[in-house]
Amino acid sequence: MIRAQSILKDVFGFETFWPLQEKIISHILQKKDALVVMPTGGGKSLCYQIPGLIFDGLTIVVSPLISLMKDQVDQLREYGVAALFLNSSLSLEEYRANVTRLRGGGVKLLYMAPEALLATRTLALLAELKVDCLAIDEAHCISQWGHDFRPEYRQLAEVRAAFPEAACVALTATATPRVREDIRQSLNIPGRCQFIGSFNRPNLFLEVAPKTEPLDQVLALLEQYPGESGIIYCATRRQTEKLDAVLERKGYSVRPYHAGLSEAERSENQERFSRDDCRIIVATIAFGMGINKPNVRFVIHYDLPGSIDNYYQEIGRAGRDGLPAHCLLLFGYGDLQKIRYFIGQKAEQEQRVANILLSQLLGFAETDLCRRIPLLSYFGETGVPEHCGGCDNCRTGNGERELADLTTPAQMFLSCVKRTEEIFGAGHIADILRGSSSQKILKFGHEALSTYGIGKDYSARQWQHLSRQLIQKGLLLHQYEHGSLKLTPKAWEVLRGNEPFLGKWEEAAGGKGRRKAAVRGGQGDEVDDSFDRELFEALRKKRKALADQANLPPYAVFHDRTLREMARDYPRDREGLLALHGVGRSKLEKYGDAFLEIIGEHCRTRQG
């Protein structure tokens, strides 16, 4: 671990390990298998990269996308690390040259897609080499319960047998308890070898706003981040093209990204975004895991995502450098109807799963609690504080989130759940309360219940909304396997009149809502004034020129955080630069003098 600490500083330019990193690295260095679940930006890559530099043999990294592995290898080379990839983007000559380097023993990290690793010729090549570690990135792709399931990932379990002496490390940022168990069992990783970090990203400001005037709401947020990079997610290709065209007419540096574009167009637009040649990407979910850009300052969901998994994965592309970023979800009931229509086209079993996922997402969107409570609870995280200070519901002083006394309708709903023996879902309970004559109600004789028809004054949507609040606040347990609702001890306190129930009551017609989208920055925005913005822009301009010259994205030179520290501390020599976040010795040699010149000139000009 002394050597690991030295590599952390001298190669990667970081002073200390982040939570869990040191423990995971020590575990892997003992050639033990591991499942690592840490949030985006939490430092997962270092958990296998540092052992890879210490092991005598090779570390194989399984990565799902060519663009992602190229980006990772480019960044490692900037740190002076011997890394390469084998994939279809290489010419025959390049491929052979990389194979020769591998056989020569000069490579520490080899990046490959699962399909390439499974190929017979690849396994034959690797059989000649000493493999000390197999790192499987984006490991949620193994699980059929994951949101990006890929059959090729499932077959990686068979490949493990080819490297019996290698430690196997599965890493992901998004995995529910069920997905984690599936990954662990597929790869035969012992339960005691799991390392689960917090899913909380405190630098992300989470906001959900009623979708009233969506274009105006988008423009209002863009005005808060002039010249900054961001992603806007839309549900359809048509909406993506439409919004892209509008923003372009208004003078924004923007490009579209969706499956209807040619592969060449998609690659070009992603590359331009990665290199800061365009600032905004308007995209469908086709814009996926290959995005490693750390300085995304905002993510907007113009339309409702399909699940919390998708939402978390997509907002995970914001603020990877640890600096504040803004995540805005525009929530409209029109979008909800479209999603339900598409769910209705699925097979019965798929419909059940999709409706459960949608219900969980709605619970997040409609909650009056801290937004991190339903979000983190979804991933099995416990002990979540009641107030984060970094979401719209926790921000004080806006006076827009007054809660209504919903004790009477809550008692109606809870009583009906009890009288139907706690084996039915929210939709059936709502039908009873509204006096429906559906076949299911008549089949079970529920028209004879005392709660039948007592809630006719409220819409089915209002009852569904209330049910989600009762679940979020711990009065009902939702058995997701069967969809049934069960009362908790807290529910009895409300039923008996000992405790009131406060919440939000949707307008009967599902109106536009009273609250306008907030357009404030993320948690910690006050640090923005602690650095010299004029110097920061000069440094950013220099970084772009150096990156273009080296055919790299700018963040492969230095992250925004490093430039901000330069613009705050005004280092005047190499030792001063070396003390900054993300400045290792390789980058110091390559770029140090160029940035010191900019800083020195700025200081002389300002003093003069």
NULO-861842 format. One line per 10 residues: number of its first residue (from 1); their letters; for each residue x, y, z of C-alpha. Coordinates in steps of 0.02 Angstrom, whole numbers. Layout:
residues N
NUM) A) X:Y:Z; ...;
END
This chain:
residues 608
1) MIRAQSILKD) 0:0:0; 150:115:19; 181:91:-166; -4:118:-204; 1:283:-110; 155:336:-208; 70:294:-375; -86:390:-321; 16:550:-302; 159:532:-427;
11) VFGFETFWPL) 58:461:-572; -120:525:-546; -86:682:-445; -203:644:-298; -152:668:-117; -267:546:-29; -379:399:-68; -567:425:-73; -685:322:37; -668:134:6;
21) QEKIISHILQ) -528:151:-124; -386:104:-6; -480:-46:63; -528:-108:-111; -351:-88:-180; -277:-182:-33; -405:-321:-59; -367:-337:-246; -179:-336:-217; -207:-495:-116;
31) KKDALVVMPT) -279:-573:-276; -454:-580:-202; -612:-560:-306; -724:-409:-276; -889:-328:-322; -868:-138:-316; -1020:-25:-322; -975:159:-313; -1060:313:-386; -1003:397:-546;
41) GGGKSLCYQI) -855:506:-507; -817:404:-351; -649:338:-413; -691:160:-467; -560:156:-605; -415:185:-486; -469:31:-389; -404:-81:-529; -283:38:-617; -168:57:-466;
51) PGLIFDGLTI) -159:-132:-434; -132:-152:-622; 24:-44:-609; 87:-145:-459; 53:-322:-523; 191:-405:-623; 69:-468:-755; -71:-396:-859; -237:-321:-804; -378:-348:-929;
61) VVSPLISLMK) -517:-218:-923; -684:-263:-1002; -768:-105:-1065; -933:-99:-1162; -899:35:-1292; -755:73:-1411; -770:261:-1379; -761:234:-1191; -608:122:-1194; -517:240:-1315;
71) DQVDQLREYG) -551:385:-1199; -490:289:-1047; -331:231:-1135; -295:408:-1199; -309:476:-1022; -197:339:-950; -64:375:-1080; -68:558:-1029; -26:497:-854; 119:397:-925;
81) VAALFLNSSL) 34:228:-901; 70:86:-1025; -108:48:-1084; -186:-3:-1249; -345:-76:-1322; -389:-210:-1449; -548:-178:-1546; -620:-158:-1721; -571:26:-1733; -389:-24:-1761;
91) SLEEYRANVT) -315:-56:-1932; -234:-226:-1962; -61:-147:-1940; -111:-60:-1778; -189:-219:-1710; -32:-320:-1747; 78:-186:-1669; -25:-190:-1510; -16:-380:-1504; 174:-369:-1521;
101) RLRGGGVKLL) 181:-246:-1376; 75:-363:-1271; 188:-511:-1306; 339:-404:-1263; 272:-379:-1086; 275:-189:-1090; 86:-165:-1065; 4:-153:-894; -180:-124:-940; -272:-198:-1090;
111) YMAPEALLAT) -447:-135:-1131; -567:-245:-1229; -753:-264:-1266; -832:-426:-1201; -858:-489:-1379; -673:-469:-1417; -620:-556:-1257; -734:-703:-1294; -655:-731:-1466; -553:-891:-1481;
121) RTLALLAELK) -400:-803:-1553; -400:-678:-1408; -406:-814:-1276; -265:-904:-1366; -160:-744:-1364; -193:-711:-1179; -153:-891:-1134; 28:-848:-1177; 31:-705:-1051; 26:-686:-863;
131) VDCLAIDEAH) -144:-613:-818; -158:-550:-639; -324:-460:-642; -488:-463:-741; -585:-301:-713; -763:-298:-780; -823:-118:-795; -1009:-74:-809; -1043:-243:-729; -1230:-211:-715;
141) CISQWGHDFR) -1234:-265:-899; -1215:-444:-835; -1383:-443:-749; -1548:-470:-837; -1621:-356:-703; -1499:-218:-751; -1551:-75:-865; -1416:-111:-996; -1416:-301:-1003; -1298:-373:-1134;
151) PEYRQLAEVR) -1292:-562:-1165; -1105:-555:-1204; -1074:-491:-1028; -1165:-643:-958; -1040:-756:-1046; -893:-677:-954; -925:-799:-814; -857:-936:-928; -700:-835:-969; -650:-830:-785;
161) AAFPEAACVA) -596:-1012:-796; -462:-963:-922; -376:-854:-789; -384:-955:-628; -243:-855:-544; -316:-684:-584; -421:-579:-466; -593:-541:-540; -661:-368:-503; -837:-318:-557;
171) LTATATPRVR) -872:-130:-552; -1030:-27:-579; -1108:138:-526; -1290:84:-539; -1349:-78:-460; -1500:-115:-352; -1480:-253:-220; -1559:-376:-342; -1436:-332:-481; -1289:-342:-361;
181) EDIRQSLNIP) -1339:-517:-308; -1356:-570:-490; -1182:-504:-532; -1105:-587:-380; -1183:-756:-415; -1143:-751:-602; -958:-720:-567; -952:-825:-409; -892:-679:-303; -908:-715:-115;
191) GRCQFIGSFN) -1035:-611:-19; -900:-548:100; -806:-473:-49; -932:-336:-88; -885:-153:-71; -1037:-40:-81; -1010:147:-77; -1142:280:-56; -1246:317:-211; -1260:497:-155;
201) RPNLFLEVAP) -1185:630:-270; -1190:785:-158; -1124:900:-295; -1281:869:-400; -1428:986:-371; -1587:884:-404; -1742:975:-465; -1910:917:-531; -2021:1052:-607; -2196:1043:-680;
211) KTEPLDQVLA) -2180:1040:-869; -2273:1200:-908; -2175:1296:-1041; -2035:1171:-1075; -1937:1273:-1202; -1938:1427:-1090; -1887:1319:-941; -1740:1248:-1040; -1685:1420:-1098; -1696:1489:-920;
221) LLEQYPGESG) -1576:1353:-860; -1457:1376:-1007; -1442:1561:-962; -1373:1508:-793; -1228:1413:-875; -1161:1518:-1020; -1023:1431:-1115; -1038:1273:-1008; -1067:1094:-1067; -1233:1006:-1041;
231) IIYCATRRQT) -1346:865:-1100; -1533:876:-1137; -1623:709:-1145; -1781:687:-1250; -1893:534:-1267; -1903:528:-1458; -1796:564:-1611; -1927:689:-1671; -1920:791:-1511; -1729:782:-1512;
241) EKLDAVLERK) -1719:854:-1689; -1850:987:-1651; -1766:1051:-1493; -1593:1045:-1573; -1656:1152:-1718; -1736:1281:-1601; -1580:1297:-1494; -1469:1313:-1647; -1578:1454:-1714; -1559:1542:-1548;
251) GYSVRPYHAG) -1370:1538:-1566; -1323:1394:-1451; -1178:1278:-1491; -1280:1118:-1503; -1284:948:-1590; -1415:807:-1593; -1385:624:-1551; -1508:482:-1583; -1517:311:-1664; -1589:383:-1825;
261) LSEAERSENQ) -1425:469:-1868; -1290:375:-1960; -1150:300:-1855; -1031:427:-1931; -1143:573:-1880; -1165:507:-1704; -978:480:-1684; -939:654:-1750; -1066:739:-1636; -1006:644:-1483;
271) ERFSRDDCRI) -825:685:-1526; -865:870:-1547; -952:871:-1378; -809:778:-1296; -682:904:-1364; -784:1059:-1317; -813:1099:-1501; -998:1099:-1462; -1069:1139:-1291; -1239:1054:-1287;
281) IVATIAFGMG) -1298:882:-1343; -1485:853:-1367; -1504:665:-1360; -1612:513:-1336; -1556:374:-1219; -1448:315:-1367; -1321:437:-1295; -1255:314:-1170; -1111:245:-1070; -971:307:-1182;
291) INKPNVRFVI) -980:481:-1106; -832:510:-992; -832:700:-1003; -804:767:-826; -859:949:-849; -1044:925:-889; -1125:1063:-785; -1308:1021:-817; -1421:878:-871; -1600:916:-920;
301) HYDLPGSIDN) -1734:783:-942; -1853:867:-1065; -1961:710:-1056; -1991:583:-919; -1862:441:-914; -1924:262:-904; -1857:217:-732; -1751:276:-586; -1608:170:-657; -1613:270:-819;
311) YYQEIGRAGR) -1629:435:-727; -1483:399:-611; -1374:336:-754; -1411:493:-856; -1386:622:-717; -1227:526:-678; -1148:609:-829; -1154:777:-738; -1020:840:-621; -898:695:-637;
321) DGLPAHCLLL) -759:815:-587; -842:840:-417; -892:1020:-454; -1074:1078:-439; -1196:1026:-577; -1383:1049:-602; -1505:908:-644; -1678:967:-699; -1821:846:-736; -1974:921:-821;
331) FGYGDLQKIR) -2123:819:-761; -2282:821:-866; -2433:707:-855; -2444:709:-1045; -2276:619:-1049; -2343:495:-922; -2488:449:-1036; -2368:417:-1180; -2260:303:-1073; -2413:205:-1016;
341) YFIGQKAEQE) -2469:186:-1196; -2301:110:-1245; -2303:-2:-1091; -2473:-65:-1150; -2392:-130:-1309; -2277:-247:-1212; -2304:-428:-1161; -2399:-453:-997; -2246:-494:-890; -2147:-348:-964;
351) QRVANILLSQ) -2295:-233:-929; -2294:-282:-745; -2108:-245:-726; -2121:-81:-826; -2267:-21:-720; -2171:-57:-559; -2022:42:-624; -2134:185:-678; -2220:189:-508; -2052:203:-421;
361) LLGFAETDLC) -2001:346:-536; -2164:437:-502; -2133:419:-317; -1969:512:-341; -2046:646:-453; -2197:681:-342; -2117:671:-169; -2120:818:-51; -1977:741:48; -1793:767:12;
371) RRIPLLSYFG) -1771:693:-162; -1621:592:-107; -1731:487:8; -1827:392:-129; -1679:398:-248; -1552:321:-128; -1679:204:-49; -1711:130:-222; -1530:70:-224; -1546:-5:-50;
381) ETGVPEHCGG) -1455:135:41; -1511:160:220; -1484:298:346; -1519:436:219; -1531:607:306; -1701:694:298; -1625:854:229; -1486:861:98; -1488:1047:56; -1452:999:-124;
391) CDNCRTGNGE) -1625:973:-201; -1774:1083:-237; -1876:1010:-94; -1739:1047:33; -1701:1223:-25; -1776:1341:104; -1857:1509:83; -1957:1478:-76; -2124:1457:13; -2187:1348:-128;
401) RELADLTTPA) -2199:1178:-44; -2336:1201:85; -2411:1033:131; -2598:1000:148; -2683:902:285; -2730:740:196; -2774:642:353; -2953:601:300; -2915:534:124; -2764:443:196;
411) QMFLSCVKRT) -2878:357:324; -2998:309:183; -2859:230:83; -2776:140:229; -2943:74:291; -2983:6:119; -2813:-81:110; -2849:-165:278; -3027:-216:231; -2964:-302:73;
421) EEIFGAGHIA) -2840:-404:178; -2684:-314:116; -2666:-418:-42; -2712:-291:-177; -2622:-148:-264; -2656:39:-269; -2756:33:-430; -2885:-89:-359; -2898:9:-196; -2930:169:-295;
431) DILRGSSSQK) -3066:81:-396; -3155:27:-235; -3146:201:-162; -3216:277:-322; -3359:151:-331; -3306:61:-488; -3410:-86:-552; -3261:-175:-629; -3262:-363:-650; -3123:-383:-521;
441) ILKFGHEALS) -3221:-287:-387; -3378:-391:-417; -3276:-553:-419; -3211:-521:-243; -3373:-443:-177; -3286:-279:-138; -3441:-178:-184; -3507:-232:-13; -3364:-150:83; -3400:2:190;
451) TYGIGKDYSA) -3262:95:97; -3343:63:-73; -3379:228:-160; -3328:342:-15; -3192:424:-121; -3292:471:-276; -3245:654:-257; -3065:616:-303; -2992:555:-467; -2902:390:-490;
461) RQWQHLSRQL) -2742:487:-520; -2761:579:-355; -2782:415:-262; -2629:341:-350; -2529:497:-305; -2584:482:-123; -2535:297:-120; -2358:339:-175; -2343:467:-35; -2404:340:92;
471) IQKGLLLHQY) -2268:220:31; -2131:354:34; -2176:408:210; -2174:232:278; -2361:203:308; -2374:68:174; -2255:-66:114; -2261:-105:-72; -2227:-288:-110; -2156:-262:-284;
481) EHGSLKLTPK) -2157:-446:-330; -2347:-453:-315; -2397:-270:-313; -2489:-284:-147; -2492:-151:-10; -2471:-185:176; -2496:-71:326; -2352:-25:442; -2364:26:626; -2356:209:569;
491) AWEVLRGNEP) -2516:181:469; -2612:132:626; -2565:295:710; -2647:390:567; -2797:272:558; -2831:295:745; -2817:483:730; -2661:494:838; -2556:571:699; -2602:686:553;
501) FLGKWEEAAG) -2546:648:376; -2475:795:279; -2439:787:93; -2478:856:-79; -2646:837:-163; -2644:841:-353; -2767:956:-441; -2915:854:-505; -2879:898:-686; -2694:877:-666;
511) GKGRRKAAVR) -2661:1060:-695; -2496:1137:-738; -2445:1155:-558; -2405:1312:-460; -2218:1300:-449; -2103:1368:-581; -1937:1285:-615; -1800:1350:-504; -1647:1406:-601; -1520:1412:-463;
521) GGQGDEVDDS) -1355:1324:-464; -1307:1164:-379; -1253:1139:-200; -1089:1224:-168; -1102:1354:-307; -1029:1481:-189; -856:1410:-229; -874:1480:-405; -819:1652:-344; -663:1588:-259;
531) FDRELFEALR) -559:1581:-419; -504:1708:-548; -627:1687:-691; -522:1786:-815; -371:1675:-782; -479:1519:-786; -540:1563:-962; -361:1595:-1019; -307:1427:-949; -457:1341:-1030;
541) KKRKALADQA) -411:1418:-1198; -232:1355:-1180; -294:1183:-1130; -403:1174:-1286; -257:1220:-1399; -143:1089:-1319; -280:957:-1329; -314:992:-1513; -128:982:-1549; -119:811:-1463;
551) NLPPYAVFHD) -285:752:-1539; -361:731:-1365; -517:794:-1275; -472:943:-1163; -508:852:-1000; -371:725:-1043; -248:869:-1018; -322:935:-855; -496:936:-777; -589:1098:-743;
561) RTLREMARDY) -557:1070:-558; -369:1079:-588; -386:1238:-690; -494:1316:-555; -361:1278:-425; -230:1358:-538; -342:1512:-552; -364:1515:-364; -188:1480:-300; -83:1562:-439;
571) PRDREGLLAL) 60:1433:-430; 222:1510:-495; 334:1355:-508; 326:1168:-542; 316:1121:-359; 165:1233:-341; 81:1147:-488; 123:975:-422; 26:1014:-263; -136:1037:-361;
581) HGVGRSKLEK) -272:906:-386; -240:796:-538; -62:852:-577; 55:702:-584; 235:700:-639; 199:647:-819; 76:790:-846; 191:910:-756; 328:871:-882; 211:884:-1032;
591) YGDAFLEIIG) 108:1037:-988; 177:1122:-832; 281:1256:-916; 142:1305:-1037; 18:1337:-895; 146:1422:-784; 179:1543:-927; -7:1588:-938; -18:1611:-749; 141:1716:-743;
601) EHCRTRQG) 86:1828:-886; -85:1853:-806; -8:1902:-639; 115:2023:-721; -22:2106:-823; -136:2124:-673; 2:2196:-564; 53:2316:-702;
END
